């Protein structure tokens, strides 16, 4: 449904560029493409269906006194557990400060000190204070509000809200448009959007799992669509769990930002024991995968896990971290005086559609940016707050690339009726999706094993056989890619931990590249395997 701010404009009867997704990457790319005509297709009202709007920590950028590009790159390489693409990472880090200034120009009110300099904080696995924040834990919300305001003032950008993209249209070697379903995916009719260029910015995979911090729109449909169109998918097995989702039974689970631990909050169990010091010398500031397994072990062991902020933040909580404070108080917990119950939750996907340094995928005419991609800068374990940095850096690079090289492709008038192919469905109420989410959490979560992965692959195959819904096909495709890649990687590294292969193996010190036909071959082989 269109809002008053986003009424259709006429651009010579065609869509020059279609951007799928109204999050940070999509809107930043649209602004960077101006004054070139752009149509943004957003499944939800922009600012409401994107993980970027929920980001609490901020953006990592080497801008502080004593910080350097080399230090930021080194921290990223260390966190990524040996498979980070160093060339891509260095490029991202070098361009980070310029993108921060772009955001300032768009009106993002980043925190400043009394002298007017950017106020920088530190998060886990960073050697320096380099996180640019807004009011402690409101960076994502403030960035999105500023970009939405800028988009509203840009006449070359058309935003269509409530359009759920279900399919990429491929003609020969080109992606030549998309097919979407209006009315938040509830319309019986579908609409085609032919385009000279498609930029996929559809977000992550959190809602493939039962416990996640991501909005419901982050269900992996972009990866599935791209894979079904023939794109190469990279590193899908690497899923990052945030160790401190607030454990109050909400879906999605609210987040207790990592900045709390950066400011000195401690993780304790029900006995008051600070258990992370037994696991890693950095304690609560160890890499996220290690902290997640530590929290998971306490919860599984019946001791519970809690984030104690009473001394580190205390009476300043409401002012310093208003988002976390509001979530806790709504559940009857006063974080200024009480420890916060926490549990690991799916937070970020390091894998996704393979792209190069210009954001190009393996299919002509298709670019991608943000969490739907795998650029190689996160490796096996994303460094905190590098995700928003990646989104703006590569979105800007895509805009520059498209401006200099718009592919020739057969196109026609935008917004044509694409007919009906199935009945609309609310996926959140789908028994098949509920079954998939629980299976993924139980078997492909913080800790995996050969047998749990075999069971999941078979379950996904069974769900596929009984499925007639295109959107669920996209979701099941992404789940299949994650699970088959996790099955093939017989080691533990970063966000991928297998209890039957707990060691990191030098022979696996490389990225994963997989296509849908290759995943289907694994499914066929697994069908004949025994499960203990």
C-alpha positions in Angstrom: 0.0 0.0 0.0 1.4 3.4 -0.9 1.7 6.2 1.7 1.2 9.9 0.9 5.0 10.3 0.8 5.6 7.7 -1.8 3.1 8.1 -4.6 4.1 6.7 -8.0 6.1 8.8 -10.4 6.3 8.2 -14.2 9.8 7.5 -15.4 9.4 7.1 -19.2 7.2 4.0 -18.7 10.0 1.7 -17.4 11.8 0.8 -14.3 15.5 1.7 -14.7 16.5 0.0 -11.5 14.5 -2.1 -9.0 15.8 -2.4 -5.4 14.3 -5.3 -3.4 14.2 -4.3 0.3 13.7 -1.1 2.2 16.4 -1.5 4.9 19.7 0.4 5.2 21.4 -1.1 2.2 18.4 -0.6 -0.1 17.7 3.0 0.9 21.3 4.0 0.9 21.8 2.5 -2.5 18.7 4.4 -3.8 20.0 7.7 -2.5 23.4 7.1 -4.0 21.9 6.4 -7.3 19.9 9.7 -7.4 18.9 11.3 -9.7 18.7 8.0 -11.6 15.1 6.6 -11.5 14.8 3.9 -8.8 11.9 1.8 -7.5 12.2 0.3 -4.0 10.0 -2.6 -3.3 9.5 -3.1 0.5 7.6 -6.0 2.0 6.7 -3.8 5.0 6.5 0.0 5.6 10.1 1.1 5.3 11.8 1.3 8.7 9.6 -1.4 10.1 10.6 -4.7 8.4 14.4 -4.3 8.4 16.9 -5.6 10.8 19.0 -2.5 10.3 16.2 -0.4 12.0 16.7 -2.6 15.1 20.5 -2.5 15.2 21.5 -1.2 18.7 25.3 -1.2 18.7 26.1 1.1 15.8 28.6 1.3 12.9 32.3 0.3 13.2 34.7 2.7 11.6 38.4 3.4 12.2 38.0 7.1 13.1 39.3 7.4 16.6 42.7 8.8 17.8 45.2 6.0 17.6 42.9 3.7 15.6 44.0 2.7 12.1 42.7 0.8 9.1 45.2 -1.9 9.8 43.9 -2.4 13.4 40.3 -2.6 12.2 41.3 -5.1 9.5 43.3 -7.2 12.0 40.3 -7.4 14.4 38.0 -8.4 11.6 40.4 -11.1 10.4 40.7 -12.5 13.9 37.0 -12.6 14.5 36.4 -14.2 11.2 38.3 -17.3 12.2 40.6 -17.7 9.2 38.3 -17.3 6.2 37.8 -13.5 5.9 38.6 -12.1 2.5 41.3 -9.6 3.5 41.2 -7.6 0.2 37.5 -7.0 0.5 37.8 -6.2 4.2 40.5 -3.6 3.7 38.5 -1.9 1.0 35.4 -1.8 3.3 37.4 -0.4 6.2 39.1 2.2 4.1 35.8 3.5 2.8 34.1 3.4 6.2 34.8 7.0 7.4 33.6 8.5 4.1 30.3 6.6 4.5 29.9 7.8 8.1 30.2 11.3 6.8 27.6 10.5 4.1 25.2 9.4 6.9 26.0 12.6 8.8 25.1 14.6 5.7 21.8 12.7 5.5 21.1 13.9 9.1 22.0 10.9 11.3 22.5 12.4 14.8 25.6 10.3 15.9 26.6 10.9 19.5 29.3 13.6 20.0 31.4 14.7 22.9 31.4 18.2 24.4 33.9 19.3 21.7 31.6 18.1 18.9 33.8 15.1 18.0 32.1 11.8 17.3 31.8 9.8 20.5 33.2 6.3 20.0 32.5 3.2 22.0 34.1 -0.3 22.1 32.4 -3.7 21.5 33.5 -7.3 21.8 36.7 -8.3 19.9 37.5 -4.7 18.9 40.9 -3.6 20.0 39.9 0.1 19.9 36.9 2.3 20.6 35.5 2.6 17.0 31.7 2.2 17.3 29.7 5.2 16.2 26.4 5.2 18.1 23.2 7.2 18.7 21.9 7.6 22.3 23.7 4.4 23.4 21.4 1.8 21.7 19.4 3.6 19.1 21.7 3.7 16.1 19.7 1.6 13.7 16.5 3.4 14.4 18.1 6.9 14.0 19.9 5.9 10.8 16.8 4.6 9.2 14.7 7.6 10.3 17.3 9.9 8.7 17.5 7.9 5.5 13.7 7.7 5.2 13.5 11.5 5.5 16.1 11.8 2.8 14.3 9.4 0.5 11.1 11.4 0.9 12.8 14.4 -0.4 14.3 12.6 -3.4 11.9 12.7 -6.4 13.8 10.1 -8.4 13.0 7.4 -5.8 9.7 5.6 -5.9 8.9 3.4 -2.8 6.2 0.8 -3.1 5.4 -0.6 0.4 3.7 -3.9 1.0 5.2 -5.5 -2.1 6.6 -9.0 -1.3 9.0 -10.0 -4.0 8.6 -13.7 -4.7 10.7 -14.4 -7.8 13.6 -13.1 -9.8 13.0 -13.2 -13.6 15.8 -14.6 -15.6 16.1 -14.2 -19.4 19.2 -16.0 -20.7 22.1 -14.8 -18.7 20.4 -11.7 -17.3 18.1 -11.0 -14.4 15.5 -8.8 -16.2 13.1 -8.0 -13.4 11.1 -9.4 -10.4 7.6 -10.6 -9.6 6.0 -9.3 -6.4 2.7 -9.8 -4.6 1.1 -6.6 -3.2 -0.9 -6.0 0.0 1.9 -7.3 2.2 1.9 -10.5 0.2 -1.9 -11.1 0.7 -3.1 -10.2 -2.8 -4.2 -13.0 -5.1 -2.6 -11.1 -8.0 1.1 -10.8 -8.7 2.8 -7.9 -10.4 5.9 -8.0 -12.6 8.6 -5.3 -12.5 10.9 -5.5 -15.5 14.1 -3.6 -15.0 17.5 -2.9 -16.4 19.1 -3.7 -13.1 17.9 -5.5 -9.9 19.6 -4.8 -6.5 18.7 -7.5 -3.9 18.7 -6.0 -0.4 16.2 -8.3 1.2 17.9 -9.0 4.6 18.8 -12.0 6.7 17.6 -15.4 7.7 16.6 -15.1 11.4 13.1 -16.4 11.1 14.3 -19.7 9.8 14.9 -20.3 13.5 12.5 -20.4 16.4 14.5 -17.9 18.6 15.8 -14.8 16.8 16.2 -11.1 17.2 15.3 -10.4 13.6 12.0 -9.0 12.3 9.6 -11.5 10.7 10.5 -10.3 7.2 14.0 -11.7 7.7 13.1 -15.2 6.6 15.8 -15.9 4.0 13.6 -15.4 0.9 16.2 -13.4 -0.9 18.9 -16.1 -0.7 16.3 -18.7 -1.8 15.2 -16.6 -4.8 18.7 -15.9 -5.9 19.7 -19.6 -5.6 16.6 -20.7 -7.5 17.6 -18.3 -10.3 21.1 -19.9 -10.4 23.2 -17.6 -8.2 26.2 -19.0 -6.3 25.7 -18.9 -2.5 28.7 -18.5 -0.2 29.3 -19.5 3.4 25.6 -20.3 4.3 26.5 -22.6 7.2 27.9 -19.6 9.2 25.1 -18.3 11.4 25.8 -15.9 14.2 23.9 -16.2 17.5 23.7 -13.1 19.7 24.5 -14.4 23.2 22.3 -11.9 25.0 18.8 -11.9 23.6 16.4 -11.1 26.4 14.7 -14.3 27.5 11.1 -13.2 28.1 9.3 -15.4 25.6 8.8 -12.8 22.8 9.1 -13.6 19.1 11.3 -11.9 17.9 13.3 -11.8 21.1 14.4 -8.3 22.1 18.1 -7.7 22.3 20.4 -6.7 25.1 23.0 -4.9 23.1 26.7 -5.9 23.2 27.5 -2.3 24.2 26.3 -3.3 27.7 29.1 -5.8 28.0 31.4 -3.2 26.4 30.5 -0.9 29.3 31.3 -3.5 31.9 28.2 -5.6 32.4 28.8 -9.2 33.5 27.3 -12.6 32.6 26.3 -14.7 35.6 24.3 -17.8 36.3 21.5 -18.2 38.9 24.2 -18.8 41.5 25.8 -15.5 40.7 28.9 -17.1 39.2 30.6 -15.1 36.4 31.0 -18.2 34.1 32.6 -16.6 31.0 35.9 -16.1 32.9 36.1 -19.9 33.1 35.8 -20.2 29.3 37.8 -17.3 27.7 40.4 -14.8 29.0 38.3 -12.0 27.6 35.3 -13.1 29.5 32.1 -11.4 28.3 34.1 -9.6 25.5 35.1 -12.9 23.9 33.9 -13.5 20.3 30.2 -13.9 20.0 30.3 -17.6 19.1 32.2 -18.4 22.2 30.0 -16.3 24.4 26.9 -17.9 22.8 28.0 -21.4 23.6 28.8 -20.3 27.1 25.4 -18.9 27.7 23.8 -21.9 25.9 25.6 -24.3 28.2 24.3 -22.5 31.3 20.7 -22.5 30.0 20.9 -26.1 28.9 22.4 -27.0 32.3 19.4 -25.5 34.1 21.5 -22.8 35.8 20.2 -20.0 33.6 22.1 -17.1 32.2 21.7 -13.4 33.2 23.3 -10.1 32.2 24.1 -8.2 35.4 24.2 -4.4 34.6 23.4 -3.2 38.1 26.9 -2.0 38.8 28.2 -1.1 35.4 25.1 0.9 34.3 22.8 1.0 37.3 20.7 4.1 37.7 21.8 5.5 34.3 20.2 2.6 32.5 17.0 4.3 31.3 19.0 7.2 29.8 22.0 5.3 28.5 20.1 2.3 26.9 16.4 3.3 26.5 15.5 0.5 24.1 16.8 -2.3 26.3 15.3 -0.6 29.4 11.9 -0.4 27.8 11.9 -4.1 26.8 12.9 -5.2 30.3 10.4 -3.0 32.1 7.6 -4.2 29.8 8.4 -7.7 31.1 8.5 -6.7 34.7 12.3 -6.5 35.0 14.1 -3.4 36.2 17.6 -3.8 34.6 19.0 -1.1 36.9 18.5 -3.3 39.9 17.9 -6.8 38.5 20.0 -9.1 36.3 18.4 -9.6 32.8 17.6 -13.2 31.8 19.3 -14.0 28.4 19.5 -16.7 25.8 21.4 -17.1 22.5 19.3 -16.1 19.5 19.9 -16.1 15.7 21.1 -12.6 15.0 23.1 -12.4 11.8 23.9 -14.5 8.8 27.5 -14.4 7.6 26.5 -16.3 4.4 24.4 -15.3 1.5 24.5 -14.5 -2.2 28.1 -14.3 -3.4 29.1 -10.8 -4.6 32.3 -9.2 -5.7 33.7 -5.8 -4.7 31.2 -4.0 -6.8 28.2 -5.9 -5.3 27.8 -8.0 -8.5 26.4 -11.5 -8.1 27.2 -14.4 -10.4 24.2 -13.6 -12.6 24.4 -10.6 -15.0 21.9 -7.9 -14.1 21.7 -8.8 -10.4 23.5 -6.9 -7.7 23.1 -7.5 -3.9 24.0 -5.7 -0.7 23.5 -6.1 3.1 22.8 -9.2 5.0 21.4 -11.1 2.0 25.0 -11.2 0.7 28.3 -12.9 1.5 31.1 -10.5 0.5 33.7 -12.3 2.5 34.3 -9.6 5.0 32.7 -11.5 7.9 34.3 -14.8 7.4 33.0 -17.4 9.8 32.1 -14.9 12.5 31.1 -11.3 12.0 32.9 -8.7 14.1 30.4 -6.6 16.0 29.0 -3.6 14.2 30.7 -4.4 10.9 27.4 -5.3 9.4 26.0 -1.8 9.0 29.4 -0.7 7.7 29.3 -3.4 5.1 25.7 -2.4 4.1 26.6 1.2 3.4 30.0 0.6 1.8 28.8 -1.9 -0.7 25.5 -0.2 -1.4 27.5 2.9 -2.4 29.8 0.7 -4.6 26.8 -0.8 -6.3 25.4 2.6 -7.1 28.8 3.7 -8.6 29.0 0.4 -10.6 25.5 0.7 -12.0 26.0 4.3 -13.0 29.0 3.3 -15.0 27.7 0.0 -16.4 24.0 -0.4 -16.9 23.4 -3.8 -18.6 21.3 -4.1 -21.8 18.3 -6.3 -21.2 14.8 -6.7 -22.6 12.4 -4.7 -20.6 8.8 -3.5 -20.8 6.4 -1.3 -18.9 6.7 -1.5 -15.1 4.1 -2.9 -12.8 2.3 -5.3 -15.2 -0.1 -7.9 -13.9 1.7 -11.2 -13.6 -1.4 -13.2 -13.0 -2.1 -15.6 -10.1 0.0 -18.6 -9.3 -1.2 -19.6 -5.8 -3.4 -18.3 -3.0 -1.9 -15.7 -0.7 -0.6 -17.0 2.6 0.4 -15.5 5.9 3.6 -17.4 6.5 3.8 -16.6 10.2 0.7 -18.8 10.7 2.0 -21.6 8.5 2.3 -25.0 10.3 5.1 -25.9 7.9 7.1 -22.8 8.8 6.6 -23.4 12.5 7.9 -26.9 12.1 10.9 -25.7 10.1 11.8 -23.0 12.6 11.8 -25.4 15.5 13.7 -28.0 13.6 16.4 -25.5 12.6 16.7 -24.2 16.2 16.9 -27.8 17.6 19.3 -29.2 15.1 21.2 -26.4 13.2 21.5 -24.0 16.1 24.4 -23.1 18.5 25.6 -26.7 18.5 25.2 -29.1 15.5 26.2 -32.7 14.8 26.2 -35.0 11.8 23.0 -36.8 13.0 21.1 -33.6 13.8 22.0 -32.2 10.3 20.9 -35.5 8.6 17.6 -35.3 10.4 17.1 -31.7 9.4 18.0 -32.3 5.7 15.4 -35.1 5.6 12.8 -32.9 7.4 13.4 -30.1 4.8 13.0 -32.6 2.0 9.7 -33.8 3.5 8.4 -30.2 3.8 9.4 -29.5 0.2 7.4 -32.5 -1.0 4.3 -31.2 0.6 4.7 -27.6 -0.3 2.8 -25.6 -3.0 3.7 -22.1 -1.8 6.4 -20.1 -3.7 7.5 -18.0 -0.7 7.8 -21.1 1.4 9.8 -22.7 -1.4 12.3 -19.7 -1.1 12.5 -20.2 2.6 13.0 -24.0 2.4 15.7 -23.4 -0.2 17.7 -21.2 2.1 17.3 -23.6 5.0 18.5 -26.4 2.7 21.6 -24.4 1.7 22.5 -23.6 5.3 22.0 -27.2 6.5 23.7 -29.0 3.6 26.7 -26.7 3.8 26.9 -27.3 7.6 26.7 -31.1 6.9 29.6 -30.8 4.4 31.9 -28.8 6.7 33.3 -31.4 9.0 34.9 -29.1 11.5 34.0 -26.3 13.9 34.9 -22.7 12.9 33.3 -19.4 14.0 29.5 -19.5 14.0 29.5 -23.1 12.8 30.1 -25.5 15.7 29.7 -29.3 15.4 29.9 -31.4 18.6 31.1 -34.4 16.5 33.8 -32.3 14.9 34.8 -29.8 17.6 38.2 -28.9 16.3 39.1 -26.4 13.6 40.8 -28.2 10.6 43.4 -26.5 8.4 42.0 -28.3 5.4 38.7 -26.4 5.8 40.4 -23.0 6.0 38.5 -21.7 3.0 35.1 -20.3 2.2 32.1 -22.4 1.0 30.6 -21.9 -2.4 27.5 -23.8 -3.2 24.6 -23.8 -5.7 21.1 -25.2 -5.4 21.8 -28.2 -7.6 24.8 -29.1 -5.5 22.7 -28.8 -2.3 20.0 -31.1 -3.9 22.7 -33.7 -4.6 23.6 -33.7 -0.9 19.9 -34.1 0.0 19.7 -37.2 -2.3 22.8 -38.7 -0.7 21.6 -38.0 2.8 18.3 -39.8 2.1 20.2 -43.1 2.1 22.2 -42.4 5.4 21.5 -43.9 8.8 20.7 -41.7 11.7 21.6 -42.8 15.3 
